[in-house]
């Protein structure tokens, strides 16, 4: 069974988005200025970690990077803001609305059949955001967003996307996107805007992160994945006066005299082709749809105490390229948003001089 349905005209729409993205990036970073990532340009710290596959993993979950129970991967993790430009970190009741944040993991020393063999040593990149769904369903909607940003500029945050006159399925998607965006922005401590997805974190390691979109889980199955902190800190008020409070908090947590390792549980939701039959359009091709299947723990992430505030670490991590298409064929990204990410991330990396 094919786990994807590619709509007519999608390749042309993806190329339009790539062209708009590169045009916008060149506008943000004129000649002579270092070009940063097209999305998630602001990081809160890049840390070394270990990704430990559970030694008692059931046979049904042994595929791809999980094929060998007990396998330990050295890894890099980059925490970031999703905003198009670098700005202040938003805090509850301060500095504007709350926003999406990211956790990108790069597993090193991966072996197997790569999706992109032309990109050097094998890695498995696991990109996540701190909400269980993406805000935009498919390539058609992301093209409309890109055009709105071009018209209104980065500061508009794509406001024109919501001012379009659409009907039918497009109108329904527009309404759902509006709801998701409000949930992201309204995650404040105000009584009239209770927490929706998650409370704003004290530090980047105090939220749960999600893949949002689907990926293969071996032959004939699909997964979504998540990283959940084992011991998140709460009750401590973020320092909204510090424009980089998330980075400051993470650095303090990892360099304090009594610093302890930070632990995440890595989880997957798995669906078979039979379970997805007749549901590809909603469960795979629509990135706004949340899966309700229970999560199953498959690995542990351990971040040891460390000082990531060095010139060498900053420079190394800025050169790193993260894309959901760096990885094994057993974990090929699925759905229109992921097909778009293949082209956009390649073009963005090439513009930055990466690979």
C-alpha positions in Angstrom: 0.0 0.0 0.0 1.2 3.5 -0.9 1.3 5.6 2.2 1.3 8.9 0.3 -1.0 10.6 -2.2 0.8 13.3 -4.2 -1.7 15.9 -5.6 -1.4 17.1 -9.2 0.7 20.3 -9.5 2.5 19.8 -6.2 6.0 19.8 -7.7 5.4 23.2 -9.4 4.0 24.6 -6.1 7.1 23.3 -4.2 9.4 25.1 -6.7 7.5 28.3 -6.2 7.9 28.0 -2.5 11.7 27.3 -2.9 12.1 30.4 -5.1 10.1 32.6 -2.6 12.1 31.2 0.3 15.5 31.9 -1.3 14.3 35.4 -2.3 13.2 36.1 1.3 16.5 34.8 2.8 18.5 37.0 0.5 16.4 40.0 1.6 17.0 39.2 5.2 20.8 38.8 4.7 22.1 41.2 2.1 25.5 40.8 0.5 28.3 40.6 3.1 26.0 39.4 5.9 26.1 35.8 7.2 23.1 33.9 6.0 21.4 32.0 8.7 18.8 29.2 8.5 15.6 29.9 6.6 13.6 28.7 9.6 14.6 28.4 13.3 17.6 30.8 12.9 17.9 31.5 16.6 19.3 28.8 18.8 19.2 28.4 22.5 22.2 26.1 22.7 23.7 23.2 20.8 24.5 20.3 23.2 26.2 16.9 22.9 24.1 14.0 24.0 23.7 10.2 23.9 20.7 8.4 22.3 20.2 5.0 23.9 17.9 2.5 22.2 16.2 0.4 24.9 17.8 -3.0 25.4 14.5 -4.7 25.9 12.8 -3.3 22.8 10.1 -5.7 21.4 10.8 -7.3 18.0 7.9 -5.4 16.5 9.8 -2.1 17.1 13.2 -3.2 15.9 13.6 -1.3 12.6 15.9 1.5 11.2 17.8 3.2 14.0 16.0 1.0 16.5 17.0 -2.3 14.8 19.6 -3.1 17.5 18.4 -3.0 21.1 20.9 -1.4 23.4 22.6 0.6 20.5 24.0 3.9 21.7 24.4 6.8 19.3 26.4 9.9 20.0 24.3 12.9 19.1 24.0 16.7 18.7 20.9 18.5 19.8 20.0 22.1 18.7 17.2 24.0 20.5 15.7 26.9 18.7 13.0 29.5 18.1 10.8 29.0 15.0 10.6 32.7 14.2 11.9 33.7 10.8 14.2 36.3 12.3 16.3 36.4 15.5 14.6 38.3 18.2 13.8 38.3 21.9 12.6 35.1 23.6 8.9 35.6 24.5 7.9 35.0 28.1 4.5 34.8 29.8 2.9 38.2 29.7 6.1 39.9 28.3 7.7 40.5 24.9 4.7 39.7 22.8 3.0 36.3 22.1 4.4 32.9 22.8 5.7 31.0 19.8 6.8 27.6 18.5 10.2 26.2 19.5 12.3 23.4 18.1 14.5 20.5 19.1 16.6 19.0 16.3 18.6 15.8 17.0 21.4 14.5 14.8 22.4 10.9 15.5 26.0 10.2 14.5 27.5 7.0 13.3 24.3 5.7 11.7 24.6 2.7 9.4 22.2 1.4 6.7 20.6 2.5 3.5 20.7 6.4 3.3 17.9 8.5 1.8 20.5 11.1 0.5 23.8 9.2 -0.1 25.3 12.3 -1.7 25.5 14.1 1.6 28.5 12.5 3.2 28.6 10.5 6.5 25.3 9.0 7.5 23.2 10.7 10.2 19.6 10.4 11.3 18.1 13.8 11.9 15.0 14.0 14.1 13.4 17.4 13.9 10.6 18.3 16.3 8.5 21.3 17.5 6.9 21.8 20.8 3.3 21.2 19.6 1.9 17.9 18.2 0.9 19.3 14.8 2.1 21.7 12.2 0.1 24.9 11.6 -0.2 24.4 7.9 -1.7 21.3 6.3 -0.1 20.9 3.0 1.9 22.4 0.1 -1.0 24.4 -1.2 -1.5 26.2 2.1 2.3 26.7 2.6 2.5 28.4 -0.8 -0.3 30.7 0.2 1.7 31.5 3.4 4.9 32.1 1.5 3.1 34.5 -0.9 1.6 36.3 2.1 5.0 36.8 3.7 6.4 38.1 0.5 3.6 40.7 0.3 3.6 41.7 3.9 7.2 41.1 4.9 8.5 39.0 7.8 7.0 41.3 10.4 3.5 40.5 9.1 4.0 36.8 10.1 1.9 35.9 7.1 -1.2 37.8 8.2 -2.4 37.9 4.6 -2.8 34.1 4.7 -5.8 34.5 7.0 -7.3 37.4 5.0 -7.8 35.2 1.9 -11.3 34.5 0.5 -11.5 30.7 0.2 -14.2 28.1 0.2 -14.8 24.4 0.7 -11.9 22.3 1.9 -9.5 25.3 1.8 -11.8 27.2 4.1 -11.9 24.3 6.6 -8.1 24.1 6.6 -7.9 27.8 7.1 -10.1 27.7 10.1 -8.0 24.8 11.6 -4.8 26.7 11.0 -6.2 29.7 12.7 -7.1 27.6 15.8 -3.6 26.1 15.9 -1.9 29.5 15.6 -4.0 30.9 18.4 -3.2 27.9 20.6 0.5 28.5 20.0 0.3 32.2 20.7 -2.1 32.0 23.6 0.1 29.7 25.7 0.4 32.3 28.5 -0.3 32.5 32.2 -3.3 34.8 31.7 -6.6 33.5 33.1 -8.4 34.4 29.8 -5.8 32.5 27.8 -5.1 29.2 29.6 -2.4 26.9 28.5 -3.3 25.0 25.3 -0.5 22.9 23.9 2.1 23.4 26.7 3.1 26.1 29.2 6.0 28.3 28.1 9.1 26.5 29.4 11.6 27.7 32.0 14.3 26.4 29.7 14.3 24.6 26.3 14.5 21.2 28.0 11.3 21.7 29.9 8.8 21.2 27.0 7.9 18.0 25.1 8.6 18.1 21.4 6.9 16.3 18.5 7.6 15.4 14.9 4.3 16.8 13.8 4.4 14.9 10.5 4.6 11.2 9.7 7.6 9.0 8.7 8.1 5.4 7.7 8.7 2.9 10.4 10.0 0.1 8.3 8.0 -1.6 5.6 4.3 -0.9 5.5 4.1 1.2 8.7 4.2 4.9 9.7 5.3 6.7 12.8 5.2 10.0 14.6 7.8 10.6 17.3 8.3 12.7 20.4 10.9 13.6 23.0 9.4 14.1 26.5 11.5 15.5 29.4 11.6 13.0 32.3 12.0 15.7 35.0 10.9 19.1 33.6 11.3 22.1 35.9 8.1 24.1 36.6 6.9 26.8 38.9 10.0 28.9 38.2 9.1 32.2 36.4 11.1 32.7 33.2 13.2 35.9 33.1 11.4 37.9 30.5 13.8 40.8 30.9 16.6 38.7 29.4 16.1 38.6 25.6 17.9 35.3 25.5 16.5 33.8 28.7 16.0 30.3 27.3 19.7 30.1 26.4 20.7 31.6 29.7 18.6 29.1 31.6 19.9 26.1 29.7 23.5 27.1 30.2 22.9 27.6 33.9 21.3 24.2 34.2 24.2 22.5 32.5 27.1 24.3 34.2 25.8 24.7 37.8 28.1 23.2 40.5 25.4 20.6 41.2 24.5 20.1 37.5 22.8 16.7 36.6 22.3 15.1 33.3 19.0 16.0 31.5 17.0 13.0 30.4 14.3 12.8 27.7 12.1 9.8 26.9 12.0 9.2 23.1 8.6 7.9 22.1 6.9 6.7 18.9 3.3 6.3 17.7 3.1 3.5 15.1 0.4 2.7 12.6 0.2 -0.1 10.0 -0.8 0.3 6.4 -4.1 -1.5 7.2 -4.9 1.0 10.0 -4.2 3.9 7.5 -6.2 2.5 4.7 -8.7 5.1 3.4 -7.1 7.7 5.8 -4.0 8.8 3.9 -5.4 12.2 3.0 -6.2 13.0 6.7 -3.6 11.1 8.6 -0.5 11.5 6.4 -1.1 14.3 3.9 -2.6 16.7 6.4 0.1 17.9 8.8 -2.5 19.6 11.0 -4.0 16.3 12.2 -3.0 15.0 15.6 -2.7 11.2 16.0 -4.4 9.9 19.2 -2.6 6.6 19.3 -0.7 5.9 22.5 3.1 6.7 22.5 5.5 3.9 23.2 9.0 4.5 24.7 11.8 3.2 22.5 14.9 5.1 23.6 16.4 7.5 26.2 18.2 10.7 25.5 20.9 11.8 28.0 22.4 15.3 27.9 25.4 15.5 30.3 26.5 18.7 32.1 28.6 20.8 29.7 29.5 24.3 28.7 28.2 24.9 25.2 29.1 28.7 25.3 32.4 28.4 23.4 33.3 29.9 20.0 34.2 26.5 18.7 30.9 24.9 19.7 28.9 27.9 18.3 30.8 27.7 15.0 30.5 24.0 14.7 26.8 23.9 15.4 26.0 26.8 13.0 27.6 24.7 10.2 25.5 21.7 11.0 22.6 21.1 8.6 19.5 19.5 9.9 16.8 18.1 7.6 14.2 15.3 8.1 15.7 13.8 4.9 19.1 13.1 6.5 18.4 9.5 7.5 17.6 5.9 6.7 15.1 4.8 4.0 13.3 2.9 6.8 12.4 6.3 8.2 11.6 8.2 4.9 9.5 11.3 5.6 5.9 11.1 4.5 3.3 13.6 3.3 3.3 16.9 1.3 4.9 19.1 4.0 7.8 16.6 4.2 8.2 16.5 0.4 8.3 20.3 0.5 10.9 20.2 3.3 13.2 18.1 1.1 13.4 20.8 -1.5 13.4 23.9 0.8 16.0 22.5 3.2 18.3 21.6 0.3 18.0 25.1 -1.2 18.5 26.8 2.2 21.6 24.7 3.0 23.1 25.4 -0.4 22.6 29.1 0.0 24.3 28.9 3.5 27.1 27.0 2.0 26.3 23.8 3.8 25.3 20.3 2.6 
